[in-house]
Amino acid sequence: MAHVMACIDGSRNALAVCDYAAWAGKRLDAALEFLHVLGKSDYPVPTDFSGNIGLGSREHLLQELAERDEKRGRLALEQGRLMLEDARARAMAAGVESPAVRQRHGELVDTLQELENDIRLLVIGRQGEQSASLGGPLGSQLENVVRTLHRPILVVPADYRAPQRILIAFDGSPTTRQGVEWVASSPLFRGLACHVVIVGADRDEHRAQLEWARATLASAGHAVTAHLRSGAVEDALDAHVFEHAIDLIVMGAYGHSRIREFLLGSTTTHLLRKSTVPLLLLR
């Protein structure tokens, strides 16, 4: 059975990942599993130093290097196990029954691809442990995860706030229409206020699209307001989040080709970098 899966690491975002995953698991009435992946930099890879000039005869140095790597691997494994235990305890304190934990070796994207059929919703931090230590604005693997997986992905900031008002970034495309239908039918958003926003010119086509989205959500019992805003997409969405105290944005992920994104930029990347609220990305 597909479940909510939350990616845990040693970053500051980990606590918010736990809290948002617990929130989602309870609202979806779905099993929750925490995942910690030990990448190649976290555990030792056997290395043959014997071919280096002057090193082959220094057996004590080779032994010391091997022991150091082995110790580092054991510590990384134990640290991950403790993080998973803490995440499990935090989720149980929030009311989640028997969350599962899983620890894997390998690359995060490859692991998630392997587990994709078991994922109903993926929860991941905006900034990972490695990017935080380097001062980076995004997790080093986040974009690859978003581009690779075909599951809803909730990307969360470092601080948790239970969502009360959501914004659906709508443009009439098949992906965003499916997103509206998904929001309308999903228990994840039941009882939450919905803002549907199109950024574009004030013309009949946009107003018709907004009315379809409003009616679809209203028929499912949502309190809905529809908005047509002008200006650059990123600026308009940022302003709407601020003006209406939005707690979560629902949007399609990477709707254009990589070439167009290189030339014009990407709304997805902009919001991943700049948004102070969680992004629920749909593919």
N, C-alpha and C positions, 0 to 999 in steps of 0.2 A: 504494500500500500504506500502511495506517495505521501511524503511528510514534509514538514518544515525543516530545512537544514540550515544551520548557522555556522559560519566559518570563524573559528576562534584563533587568535594569536596573542602575542605579548604586547600589542599596541594599546593605547588609551581608548581606542574605539571598542575594545572587547566587551566592556561592561554594557555599553549601549547596544551592541549586537545581541548580548544575552537578553536584555530587557525588551527590545523590539521583537526578537524571536519568540519570547514568552508571550508577549501581547498577541502576535500573529497566531501562534499555536492555539491559544485559548479561544480566539475569535473564530478560527477555522475548525475548531474541535479536531485538530490533527496532531499526530505524534510529532514530537520535537527531537531532533538529533543534532548534537554539537560535533563538529569536525575540526580536527587539528592536523595539518599536513606539514611534515618535516621535509623541507626542501633540501636540495643538494648542499647548500651552504650550512645546514644545521647538523648534518651527520657526516662522518668521515667516509671518504672514498679511497680505497686502497691505492697507494702511490708507490711506484718503484723509483727510489732515489739512487739505486746502485750504479747507474750509468753516469752520474755526475762526477766530474773530475775530483779525485781526492776524497769522495764521500763514501765510496764503496768499502773502504777499509775501516771506516769508523763505525763499527757495529753498535757501539753504545749510543751514538747519536741517532742512528736509524731506529733503534729500539725506543729511545725517548720520544721521537716523533710519532711512532706508532702508538705508544701508550697515551700520548697527549691527545691524539685524534680519537682514540677509543673513549677516553674520559669525556671529551667534549660531546661525543655522540650520546653517551649515557646521560650526561647532564641535560642535553636538549630533549631527550626522550622523557626524562623524569619531569622536566619543566612543563612539557606539553601535557603529560598525564595530570599534573597538579592543576593546570589551567582548565582542563576539561572537568575535573572534579569540582572546582570552584564554580564553573559555569552551570554544571548540573545542580549544585546546591542552590545557586541564585535563582534558577528557573523554578525549582521546587518551592522555594520561599515565596515566589510570585504566583503559585497556584498551579503549576504544570505538574501533571502526574507522570512520574517515571521517565524523564527524558533520557535518551540514549546518548552514548558518547562513542566516538570512533577516532582512532589515530592511524594515519597512513604515512608512508614514505613516498616521496616522488614530487612531481610538480602539481601545483594547485589546479591549474586548468585541466591537465590530463586526468586528475583524480575526479574532478567534478563531471567531466565528460563521461567517465566510466560509471558514475553514480546517477547520471542525469534522469534516467527513467524512474528513480525512486524519489525525485525531488518535486514537490508541489510548489514550494516557494523557497528561494534561496535568500538568506540574510547575510550581508557582508559589510564590513566597515569601509568607509570612504578612504581611509588612510590606514595602510598596514604597518606592521612593526618595522619593516625595513625602510619604507618611505618616510616614516616618522623620524627615524634616526638620521636620515639624510636631509631632513627638512623639506621633503617633497610634498606637493599638494594632494597627490593621489596615490593610492596603493600601486605598487609597481606592476601588479598583475591584474588590476581591476578591469582595465579596458579589454584585455584579452578574454577575461571571464564573461564580460557583458556581450562581446561580439560572438563568442563561441557557443554559449548555452542558449537553448531555446525554451527557457523556463522563466517565469516572472522572477525578477531579482530586486530585492529591497536593499538599496545602498544607504547606509545610515551614517549620520555624523557622530561626533564624540559624546553628545549629550542626549539623553532620552526624554521625550515628552509624549505622553499618550495622545495619539491623533484624535482630534475632534472635528477638524475641517480639512477637507482634501481639495486639491485643484487637479482637474483633468485637462492637460494640454491637448487640445483637439484641433485637427486640421482637415477632417473629413476623409482622411486616407483609410484604406481597409484596416490597417493596424490599429489606428486610434478608434475606429468604429468598433472593432472587436474589443478594444480596451473598455469602451463605454458599456458594452454588453456584459463584459466580465465583471466590471464594478457593480453593475445593476444586479447581477445574480450572486455575487460572492458574499458570504457572511462576514468577510474581513471588514467590509465597509458599512455593515448594517447599522443604521442609526446615526451615521456621520453626515454632517452637512457637506454638500458637494457643490463646488464651483466649476463650471465648464467654461473654458476660455479658448476663443479663437483669436489669434493675432493676425490682422489683415484689414483689407479695405472693407468699408461698410457697403456691402452689396447683397443682392437678394440671395445669391448662392450661399454665402456665409451665414446669413440669417436662417435659411432653410436648414442648413447643417446643424446649427445651434439648436434649433427647435426640435429636430429629430433627437439629438442627444438629451435635451432637457426632458422631452416626453418619455424617452426610454428609461431614464433614471427615475423620473417621477412615478411612472407606472409600477416600479419596483418598490415604491414607498420612500424614496429618498427626498429630503428637502433640497431642492436644486435652485441655483441661480445661474443664469447664462450671461456671459460677458463677451463683447466684441471689442477688442482693444487694438489700437494702432501703434505703429512704431516697430523698432527692431524686436524680433521674437524674444531674445534673451532679456532685454531691458524690460519689455512689457511683462513677462512672467515674473521677473525679480520684483517689479513694482507691485504686482498683484499679490504676491506672497506677503510682502511687507504691509500693504494697505489693509489686507483682510485677515491677517494673523493665521495664514495657512500653515498647517502642521505636516502636510505630506503632499508630494506631487506625483501624479500618475502620468506617464508619457511613454510613447514609443521610443525605442532605442536605435540610434544610428539609421535614420531613414534614407540617407543618400549614399552615393558611392564614395569610396575613399578619395578619389580624385577631386570630387566636388567639395568634400570636407577639407581637403588640403588647400583648395583655392579660397573657399568661403568660410571655413570654420564649421564647427558642429555644435548644434544646440545641446545635444547630449553631453558632449565634453565640457561645454561651458557650465552647465548646471552641475555636473559632477564636481567640477573644480570650485564653483562659487556658492552653490546652494547651502544654506544653513539648516535646511529641513531634509528629511529622507526623500529619496527618489524611488518610486516603484517603476522599474523599467520593463517594458513588454516588447517581445520580439515577434 
